[in-house]
Amino acid sequence: MKLTDCEPTDWFVAFHPDSPHWWVRALACGRFKHVSVMGFVERAQAWVLFDFQMDRSRVLIVGNHEADPVLAHFSAGNTVLRMARPIGQELNLNMSVGLWCVPAAAHILGLKSCALRPDALFRQCLANGGEIIGESGGHETAAAKGRSGARAPEGSRSSGENQHDAGPADDGD
């Protein structure tokens, strides 16, 4: 078994437009106030979610068969990007300074980043191949056209299509 089989091939990055903390809303000037990441691990048929909070980092593992409410919580009302896992960078040095959501998310994504605020990380993700698959305020939370077998969060598939029965989507990549 390769370790790369035990991690998501694609990461879904949720940029949150609000925060429950007034001082975060004040400091994180711009459109986004928080960022979290989630990804589907095909081998385990489970989602891994990472959310850096003020009290601690939360790492959630949720089976695909029961993931809909958790994915909806992390994607509803947020702008979601899809980022491919970096390949061939395992030996690169990628150090981040700071213990808050932005440097933590950048590190998980494998981005060499000096971003301090979620808006800056959002721009950097787009510049490094990130694809917007759900806009805050829109009805779509993530696209069903995920390559590499990643399942999209609930609400992203057409009505009548069961995301748990669907095989890996192929968008021609």
RAQUI-V565969 format. One line per field, one symbol per residue. phi: phi as a letter, one per 20 degrees, with the letter a starting at -180 (. if undefined). A space follows every 50 residues. Layout:
# RAQUI-V565969
phi=???
This chain:
# RAQUI-V565969
phi=.efffdcfecdddedeebbfefffgffefpfddbbccbbedggelbedcc cedfeaeddddcfgfcegfffffedfmdedddcfffdndfefecdcdocb fffffgfffmefcdfddgfffgfffffdnfdfcadfneeedafeefemnf eeggneeffndeffefegfcdnf
